[in-house]
Amino acid sequence: MWIGTNDLGDFLTDSSLGETTIPDYVDCMFDRFDGIYATGARYFVLMNLAPLQLSPLYGMPDAGGLNASHYWTDKPSNITEVSGKMKEYTKLSNSIFDYRVPYELLIKRRYPGAKIAIFDTNTLLTDIYNNPTKFLPAPAVVDKPYILCDLSGSPCPQQPGNIEGYMWYDELPPSPGTDKVIATEFINVVKGTSKYATYW
């Protein structure tokens, strides 16, 4: 399960519904696991939150962070604050996952007979960002999206080079190249051999 990007964005803009909080978001993850577990599933992978503060939508100005986007046309002018808050929300949520998974499995015994792996996609994507040539083909760009739409949503010109050589497809979603890296590592997670996973 890998959800949360849009949810955290709602918290950042104070537009979350029903006065929900980050713990409510985390509870939602486990509520979904309840439904899957009830169908008979016993092996789960929880993919933690990506380092959203590195994306063009939430990034720092000196690292390709955008002043505005068609996703967020009225973005506040203090981009540093926006990036810092997103980093804080992301790290908080991931820290909760690290403690909540063993609590639910071993102490509360919410999922008898189940196994859960926490796939640390945050660290994997941070590694891609810090060492792109190790993971992505040329041009191995991490600070610009492959497609960048006008604030109105169109036109959406493409950057030069191979789309798989960009970390970000547009301001927030990963590119196909990044998705391939994640998928390859996901296989290792399922095999039980990933250095990016903690197994419970």
N, C-alpha and C positions, 0 to 999 in steps of 0.2 A: 504494500500500500504506500502510495506516495502522493499526499495531498497537502495543501497548506499555503502555497504561494499566494493565491488570490485572497485567502482568508487573512493572512498577515497584512496584506496591503490594505484591507478594510480596517484593521486595527490602527494602522499607521495614519489613515485619513480620518479616523474617528467616525467611520461610517458603518461599523458593524451593527447588525440588527439585534434588537432585543437586549441591549446592554450586555452582550456577550463579552467574554474575556478570553485570554489565552488558555487558561485552564479548561474553559468550555470547548475550545478547539481541540485540545488534547483528549478530553473526554469523548468527543465525536469520533476520534480515531478508534478508541477502544470499543465504543458502541458498534462501529462497523465490524470490528473483529468479532464481537458477540454474534452478529448475524451470520458471518461466514463460518464461525465455529459451530453454530447450530446446524449448519448444513452437513457437518461431518469433517470439515477441514481441520487438520492438526499441525500443519507446517506453515508458518507465516514469516514474511519478510516485511519489516517496517523500515521504509527508506526515510531517513531523517531529512530535515530541510536543507536545501541548497544554500550556499553562501550568497544570499540575495543582495547583500550590500556590494557585491562585485559586479552585478549586472548593470547594464547601461541605464535601466530605469531607476535604480536605487544607488548607483555608484557615486564615488567621490568625483568632483570636477576634474581633478588632475589624473584620473584613471578612466576617463571616458564617460563619466556620469552626465546625464542629459539635464538641461535646465527645464525642459518640458517634453512631453510625449503625447501622441494621440491617445495613449492609455491614460494619461494624467495631464490634461491640458492646463489645469490650474495648480500645478505643483508649487509648493512654497519656495521662496527664493533662497532660503537657507538649506542648500543641498547637503552641506556637511551634516546638519542636524538630521535630515531625512535618512542619510546613509547610516549614521550612527544609531538611530532608533531601529532601523531595520536589522542591523547587525545584532543589537541587543535583543530584539524580539526573536530572531532566529536562534541565537545561542541559548536563550532562555528555554525555548520550546525543545530544542535538542537535548538540553540538560535534563528537562523533565522526562523525556523519553528514556534517557539512560537509567533513571531511577525507577520510573513507573513500570517498565517492562518486567524487571525482576520482582518488583513488589506484587504485580498482578499475578505472575506465574507462581512464585515461590512462597509468598506470604499469604496473599488473599486466595490463592488457588482458584483463580477465576476461569482458567482454561486447563482442566485436568487432562494430562496426556499430550498436551501441545508443546511445540517448540517454536521459539521466536528468534529470528536473527534481526539485529539492528544493522542495517546497511548504512554506513557512514558516508552518504553521498556528499555531505558537506566537505569532508576532508578530501574526497576524490576530486570534486570540482575545484577546490582550492589548489590542489596539486596541479590540475590542468592549467589553472590561471597562472600559477607561479612558474610552471615549466611546460609551456604549451608545445614546444617542438618535440617533447617526449611522447605526447599523446595525439597531436593533431597534425595532419599533412600541411604543407605550405598553402597559404601564407602564415598559418598559426597565429591568428589575431584574437586577442582576448578583450581588447578595450573598445572595439567597435562592433556593432551588429552587422550581419550580412545584409539585412534589409532594414532601411530606416525610412519610415513613412513620414510624410508631412503631418503637421499637427491636425489637419482635417481628416487624416486617414488615407489620403491619396494625393499625389502619386507616392509610390514606394520603391525608390531606386535601389538597385543592388550594388554592393561593393565589388571591386574586381577580385578575380581569383575563385578558387574552389569553395563552394558553400561549406564543405566539410572541414575546411581549414579555419573556420571561424568558430569561436566558442559559443556565441550567441546568434540565434537565427534573427531575432529582432530585439527589442528592448528588454525582453524578459525570458522567453522560451529558449532553451538550448538549441543548438544547431543539430542537424543530422549527424555531424561528426562527433559532437559531444554525446549525443544519444547512443552512438555505437560504442563509445568508451564505457558508458554506464551499463549498456546491455552486456558487453563482454565481462565486466566485473560482476554483474548480477549472476551470471552463470557460475562464477567462482564462489559467490555467496551461497548459492544453492548447493554447490558441491561441498561446501564446508571448508573451503581453502582460502577464503579472501582475507587479506590483511585489513580490509576496510569493513570488516564485520565483527560484531560481538554476538556470540551465540548463547542463548538461554534455553 
